[in-house]
Amino acid sequence: MPDADAPPRAVVVLVAGDLQIPLGAIGPMTVCDLALLDDLLRLRMAIARRGWSLRLTHLDRETRDLFEFVGLIECLDP
């Protein structure tokens, strides 16, 4: 079970041109599963429709491993 005082699973950042705007953090108590991945990818698609991009920073190992496991690691912006 994750520790509530642990660092977040990831920080979600909106990238619009030269601007990088932190949207929020995915808390350490959030379950790391395919539903989380689906939510992040849907958010990424909605943002892309406006010509922006989404970046996940400070990814924890479990979240990064899930993206890798399902073959979507390339969807993460560096």
Order of alpha helices (4+ residues) and beta strands (2+ residues): beta-beta-alpha-beta-alpha
